[in-house]
Amino acid sequence: MRALAIFGITNDALNLAVNLLLLFMIVLYLALIFWTFSDARRRMADPLLVGCATAASLFPFVGTLVYLIVRPPEYLDDVRERELEIAAAEARLAQLDEMNCQYCDFEIESSFLRCPSCLRRLKEPCATCGKPLDPRWKICPYCEAEIGQASSQRRPRRSPGQQPVGATLAGSTATEQRAAARRVAPDGTAAEPRPARVVEGGGSEPATAVRARPPAR
């Protein structure tokens, strides 16, 4: 029994090829309908829109092409995940900015050293920079100082107008030496300044006594 001729084709091989091509087109058409329905469910929350997209895909190939153009760009799962991440980030920021005191449940900030309500100490300040420290930290993240470092190890800060002690002593010694050099003897001759005597400790004792120089002959 010969196969039914399609489009007037009587050749058996050519007729078989046409039948396989038609079968492939039908399977592709049904697969596009199913894909449109499943993709619309992942992208749309409204069942009515899902039904409209599936009904549009019943038009062979054209409905699916139109759906590809107008479909939402994101899946519903991605939208929910992004919303959860944003909510979690906002909660972390709110927790960092505002907290509650563990003693009186008063609203405090993360930079508070004492509770303004119950006056309880909340955190210990850094011995170097004074920033609040977390009990779990082993080093200050602000000034890189070790936690528990003695404050005596810090160098004393000198004000901009303050001079070192050695420079002050040296300046007073030089002033006294210049004053002694300007003195004169009772007979009107210039007085020769007495050299400074070195004292123990590396300093020098200013010469207060002067020795009269004999007049030139």
C-alpha positions as CSV (number, residue, x, y, z in Angstrom):
1,M,0.0,0.0,0.0
2,R,1.4,3.3,-1.1
3,A,1.7,6.2,1.3
4,L,-0.8,9.1,1.0
5,A,0.6,11.7,-1.4
6,I,1.0,15.2,0.2
7,F,1.0,18.3,-2.0
8,G,0.7,16.0,-5.0
9,I,4.1,14.4,-4.4
10,T,4.1,10.8,-5.7
11,N,7.7,10.0,-5.0
12,D,8.0,7.8,-1.9
13,A,11.4,9.2,-0.7
14,L,10.3,12.8,-1.2
15,N,7.0,12.2,0.4
16,L,8.7,10.6,3.5
17,A,10.9,13.7,3.8
18,V,7.9,16.0,3.7
19,N,6.1,13.9,6.3
20,L,9.1,14.1,8.7
21,L,9.3,17.8,8.2
22,L,5.6,18.3,9.0
23,L,6.0,16.1,12.1
24,F,9.0,18.2,13.2
25,M,7.0,21.4,12.7
26,I,4.1,20.1,14.8
27,V,6.4,18.9,17.6
28,L,8.1,22.3,17.6
29,Y,4.8,24.1,17.7
30,L,3.6,22.2,20.7
31,A,7.0,22.6,22.4
32,L,6.8,26.4,22.0
33,I,3.3,26.5,23.5
34,F,4.6,24.5,26.6
35,W,7.7,26.7,26.8
36,T,5.7,29.9,26.7
37,F,3.4,28.7,29.5
38,S,6.2,27.5,31.8
39,D,8.3,30.7,31.1
40,A,5.3,33.0,31.8
41,R,4.7,31.2,35.1
42,R,8.3,31.9,36.2
43,R,8.1,35.6,35.2
44,M,4.6,36.7,35.9
45,A,2.7,36.5,39.2
46,D,-0.7,37.2,37.7
47,P,-2.4,34.0,36.4
48,L,-4.4,36.1,33.9
49,L,-1.3,37.3,32.2
50,V,0.1,33.8,32.1
51,G,-3.1,32.6,30.4
52,C,-2.9,35.5,27.9
53,A,0.7,34.6,27.0
54,T,-0.2,30.9,26.6
55,A,-3.2,31.8,24.4
56,A,-1.0,34.1,22.2
57,S,1.4,31.2,21.6
58,L,-1.4,29.2,20.0
59,F,-0.8,31.3,16.9
60,P,1.9,29.3,15.2
61,F,5.3,30.8,16.0
62,V,4.0,34.4,15.8
63,G,2.5,34.3,19.3
64,T,5.7,33.0,20.9
65,L,7.8,35.6,19.1
66,V,5.5,38.4,20.4
67,Y,5.8,37.0,23.9
68,L,9.6,37.0,23.7
69,I,9.5,40.7,23.0
70,V,7.0,41.8,25.7
71,R,7.9,39.4,28.6
72,P,9.3,40.7,31.9
73,P,13.1,40.7,32.0
74,E,13.5,39.0,35.4
75,Y,12.3,35.8,37.0
76,L,10.1,36.1,40.1
77,D,12.7,34.2,42.1
78,D,15.4,36.7,41.2
79,V,13.1,39.6,42.2
80,R,12.3,38.0,45.6
81,E,16.0,37.3,46.2
82,R,16.9,40.9,45.4
83,E,14.2,42.2,47.7
84,L,15.4,39.9,50.5
85,E,19.0,41.1,50.1
86,I,17.9,44.7,50.2
87,A,15.9,44.1,53.3
88,A,18.8,42.3,55.0
89,A,21.2,45.1,54.1
90,E,18.8,47.7,55.5
91,A,18.4,45.7,58.7
92,R,22.2,45.4,59.1
93,L,22.6,49.2,58.6
94,A,19.9,49.9,61.1
95,Q,21.5,47.5,63.6
96,L,24.9,49.2,63.2
97,D,23.5,52.7,63.5
98,E,21.0,52.2,66.4
99,M,21.1,49.5,69.1
100,N,19.5,49.0,72.5
101,C,21.3,49.1,75.8
102,Q,21.7,45.6,77.3
103,Y,20.9,47.0,80.8
104,C,18.0,49.3,80.4
105,D,16.9,48.7,76.7
106,F,17.5,52.4,75.9
107,E,18.2,53.3,72.2
108,I,22.0,53.9,71.8
109,E,24.5,54.2,68.9
110,S,27.5,52.0,68.2
111,S,29.9,54.8,69.1
112,F,28.6,55.3,72.6
113,L,30.9,54.5,75.5
114,R,28.2,54.9,78.2
115,C,24.5,54.6,78.2
116,P,22.9,58.1,78.5
117,S,20.0,56.6,80.5
118,C,21.5,54.2,83.1
119,L,25.1,55.5,82.8
120,R,26.5,52.0,82.5
121,R,29.7,51.5,80.6
122,L,29.1,49.9,77.2
123,K,32.5,49.8,75.6
124,E,36.1,50.6,76.6
125,P,37.9,53.4,74.8
126,C,41.2,52.9,73.0
127,A,44.2,54.0,75.1
128,T,45.7,55.7,72.0
129,C,43.0,57.3,70.0
130,G,40.0,57.1,72.3
131,K,37.7,55.3,69.8
132,P,35.2,52.8,71.2
133,L,36.5,49.2,71.0
134,D,34.6,46.0,70.6
135,P,35.5,43.3,73.2
136,R,36.3,40.8,70.5
137,W,38.9,43.0,68.8
138,K,42.6,42.3,69.4
139,I,43.9,45.5,67.8
140,C,42.4,49.0,67.3
141,P,41.2,49.3,63.7
142,Y,41.5,53.1,63.8
143,C,45.1,53.6,65.1
144,E,46.5,50.0,64.9
145,A,47.3,50.0,68.6
146,E,47.3,46.7,70.5
147,I,44.4,46.3,72.8
148,G,45.5,46.7,76.5
149,Q,48.5,48.8,75.6
150,A,49.6,51.0,78.5
151,S,48.9,54.7,78.0
152,S,52.4,55.4,79.5
153,Q,54.0,54.0,76.4
154,R,52.5,56.9,74.4
155,R,54.8,59.8,73.6
156,P,53.7,63.0,75.3
157,R,52.2,65.4,72.8
158,R,53.8,68.8,72.7
159,S,51.7,71.8,71.9
160,P,52.8,73.9,68.8
161,G,54.1,76.8,70.9
162,Q,55.9,74.7,73.5
163,Q,59.7,74.2,73.2
164,P,61.8,71.3,74.5
165,V,63.4,71.7,77.9
166,G,66.9,71.4,76.5
167,A,66.3,74.2,74.0
168,T,65.0,76.5,76.8
169,L,68.0,75.9,79.0
170,A,70.4,76.4,76.1
171,G,68.7,79.7,75.3
172,S,68.9,81.0,78.9
173,T,72.5,80.1,79.1
174,A,73.4,81.9,75.9
175,T,71.5,85.0,77.1
176,E,73.4,85.1,80.3
177,Q,76.7,84.7,78.5
178,R,75.9,87.6,76.2
179,A,74.9,89.8,79.2
180,A,78.1,89.0,81.0
181,A,80.1,89.8,77.9
182,R,78.6,93.3,77.8
183,R,79.6,94.1,81.4
184,V,82.6,96.4,82.1
185,A,85.1,96.5,84.9
186,P,85.0,99.3,87.5
187,D,88.0,101.0,85.9
188,G,86.2,101.3,82.6
189,T,87.9,98.5,80.8
190,A,86.1,95.7,79.1
191,A,85.4,92.6,81.1
192,E,86.4,89.3,79.8
193,P,83.7,86.7,80.3
194,R,84.5,83.6,82.3
195,P,84.1,80.4,80.4
196,A,81.1,78.3,81.4
197,R,81.9,75.3,83.6
198,V,80.6,71.9,82.6
199,V,78.4,70.3,85.2
200,E,77.3,66.7,85.6
201,G,74.5,65.7,83.4
202,G,75.8,67.1,80.1
203,G,74.7,70.7,80.7
204,S,76.9,73.8,81.3
205,E,76.8,76.2,84.2
206,P,76.5,79.8,83.0
207,A,79.5,82.1,84.0
208,T,78.2,84.9,86.2
209,A,81.5,86.2,87.4
210,V,83.8,88.3,85.1
211,R,87.4,88.9,85.2
212,A,88.7,92.4,84.5
213,R,91.1,92.7,81.7
214,P,94.2,94.8,82.5
215,P,94.4,98.1,80.5
216,A,96.7,98.2,77.5
217,R,100.0,99.9,77.9
